[in-house]
Amino acid sequence: MISTDQDLSKWLGQVHLGDCVEAMGQLPDSSVQLVFADPPFNIGYAYDEYDDRLESQQYIEWSAQWMSEVYRVLDASGAFWLAIGDEYAAELKVEAQKIGFKTRSWVVWYYTFGVHCTAKFTRSHAHLFHFIKDEKSFTYHPSEVAVPSARQLVYGDKRANPKGRSPDDTWILRPQDCVDGFTPDEDTWYFPRVAGTFKERAGFHGCQMPEQLLGRIVRSCSNPGDTVLDPFSGSSTTLTVAKKLGRQFFGFEMSQDYAKLGNERLHSCSVGDLLEGAAEPKASAPATSSKQARRLPTAPHNERGFDNLAKGLNLDDSHFPAIIEAFAKANRGYSVDRVVADPLLNEDFQLQCDRGAVAGTTAERNRMLFRVRKSGQLKASGIETSKRTAFSWEQLDPFLYASEIAWRRLSDLYPETSLDEILCDPRMAEQFDQYASAIAPGFLQLEYRWAALKLRKERHQVQKRMENASAKDLGLRKFKPKDAISIKKFKADKIEGGPGVYAIRAKDESAYLYVGESSDLQSRLALQLADSSRQGWLPGTPAAKSLEVCTLHLPTVSDARLARQGYLVKWYKPLWNCDF
Ligand SMILES: C[S@@+](CC[C@H](N)C(=O)[O-])C[C@H]1O[C@@H](n2cnc3c(N)ncnc32)[C@H](O)[C@@H]1O
């Protein structure tokens, strides 16, 4: 039963069994920073306890009652998010505004698995209102939820803001994996929102929200340490996400079973755990637990390679002159590497190949371009290729590690496949981009690819540098226990800046995931261990609680670039690095 204690700290960390109107009445004013409410929609859904068939006016009055309590307990700079169906969206928006809320966004949540209707348009959306109290001062962090812009994604345009842009107010949920579990009909359109085969399904509540949707709301509208309240907790999705993202949390639920199971779900996750599902629906889809899962070639978390890459298939040399001509028309003074790695230039090259009636697929033509270069015929043709693609190491630093990890993943997926072969084949190249952008979001495809090419080019130099300087010469030693700190406890602003090396490893040292060197450990680790970056780590990566990061500060940046990292790779054989 709900206690009448006024101390907020007594409420934190769990779902309380009881009626939310009565319970919120016992909370202090202005005591929570974010409320997410997904109330019953009054459409006759069969909850185990709640009767979802109130008379219309009664439902609106009850909604006004609980929303007034939300208004009272919400901090002046806080946010209230309301999920609601078509039936009462308009009415509840008006009621919320009467109470004093200001509407910041009206988000349409679009399901690509719209429900087939016979007598009207197929329904495929619900509503999410973002309300605030004070238009002059409210918590909102757009950078926490930025997505790559179309300029970046589609056009690879250098002028695009590398930090991405705010997401649209239409949010898309793709249910690629729900084919076997979900046969919607008009009466049930709204509740298989986390469809049956999605891995994250807690399995006991028909109305479970996707964790990533809540992730977007919690990240953008609260700060770490803030308190998040869900008055209609259901399967505890909001609270689970709040916990994982390091917020304080509590909720109410009138069903005994849901409250119990919700608390069990909460206990089974930890602060720092990754959210379930794919972070960016445009680029990916949730992993599925079904063995019959459909293959998703573009999903970054699809840990399978493509069959049928037809690596051996090469067009014969009679096509060389047409390839040279297409290259000359498309290259704009750039090298073969650039024309293959740059999506814009490559599109042009492929177009010129079409016009010149060059046979073969995109990948085959790209591979042939490399062969032409190797044959010396390109040089002999006198085509200008001296325009430089200039990315300095400093420019590459914020995502260099992501390119390296993506390259390593592709190499693991396609053994014996070179980086050139990866970049030649649009399917593999896209997979590479998606891995890299999941780990370090917001950069251009060309940038991720060029970083990998630059790393490859540096390899031979690194080997020479290691021959010329021992680890000791470079100030390096193996990590000691005192160098390690749990990733869960790690705070980048607590460590010193400046040059050094680091490792991400299992606490029991059974595996090293990644080792690196940086001219500024603080900024590198702030990026690489940021929650948004860890969303891109492979499924199956141990939870934050069983990982630690080792850091070793060094007095100077070494002239022998990457040689320190080279030694660490040699010693620890990490799973995510490329070999030097
Ligand atoms: C739409 S579901 C919430 C689903 C939730 N967002 C999730 O992801 O699992 C609404 C929940 O509110 C609960 N409920 C209904 N009336 C309530 C009340 N007055 N107080 C507390 N919980 C209530 C229902 O039992 C139901 O579990």
The ligand as a Tripos MOL2 file, in Angstrom:
@<TRIPOS>MOLECULE
LIG
   27    29     1     0     0
SMALL
NO_CHARGES

@<TRIPOS>ATOM
      1 C1         -0.9750    1.9660  -21.2530 C.3       1 LIG1
      2 S1         -0.4730    1.1360  -19.8340 S.3       1 LIG1
      3 C2          1.1650    1.7380  -19.5630 C.3       1 LIG1
      4 C3          2.1990    0.9590  -20.3200 C.3       1 LIG1
      5 C4          3.6020    1.4200  -20.0550 C.3       1 LIG1
      6 N1          3.8750    2.6850  -20.6650 N.3       1 LIG1
      7 C5          4.6310    0.3860  -20.5170 C.2       1 LIG1
      8 O1          5.5340    0.7020  -21.3020 O.co2     1 LIG1
      9 O2          4.5330   -0.7640  -20.1060 O.co2     1 LIG1
     10 C6         -1.3850    1.9090  -18.5770 C.3       1 LIG1
     11 C7         -1.2090    1.3030  -17.1900 C.3       1 LIG1
     12 O3         -1.8220    2.1540  -16.2280 O.3       1 LIG1
     13 C8         -2.3760    1.3580  -15.1820 C.3       1 LIG1
     14 N2         -3.3950    2.1930  -14.5150 N.ar      1 LIG1
     15 C9         -4.6350    2.5010  -14.9330 C.ar      1 LIG1
     16 N3         -5.2050    3.3600  -14.0820 N.ar      1 LIG1
     17 C10        -4.3270    3.6260  -13.1030 C.ar      1 LIG1
     18 C11        -4.3300    4.4410  -11.9610 C.ar      1 LIG1
     19 N4         -5.3860    5.1810  -11.6450 N.pl3     1 LIG1
     20 N5         -3.2240    4.4750  -11.1830 N.ar      1 LIG1
     21 C12        -2.1410    3.7250  -11.4850 C.ar      1 LIG1
     22 N6         -2.0890    2.9170  -12.5700 N.ar      1 LIG1
     23 C13        -3.1570    2.8750  -13.3770 C.ar      1 LIG1
     24 C14        -2.8980    0.1280  -15.9010 C.3       1 LIG1
     25 O4         -2.9860   -0.9830  -15.0340 O.3       1 LIG1
     26 C15        -1.8380   -0.0570  -16.9950 C.3       1 LIG1
     27 O5         -0.8670   -0.9810  -16.5810 O.3       1 LIG1
@<TRIPOS>BOND
     1     1     2 1
     2     2     3 1
     3     2    10 1
     4     3     4 1
     5     4     5 1
     6     5     6 1
     7     5     7 1
     8     7     8 2
     9     7     9 1
    10    10    11 1
    11    11    12 1
    12    11    26 1
    13    12    13 1
    14    13    14 1
    15    13    24 1
    16    14    15 ar
    17    14    23 ar
    18    15    16 ar
    19    16    17 ar
    20    17    18 ar
    21    17    23 ar
    22    18    19 1
    23    18    20 ar
    24    20    21 ar
    25    21    22 ar
    26    22    23 ar
    27    24    25 1
    28    24    26 1
    29    26    27 1
@<TRIPOS>SUBSTRUCTURE
     1 LIG1         1 GROUP 0 **** ****
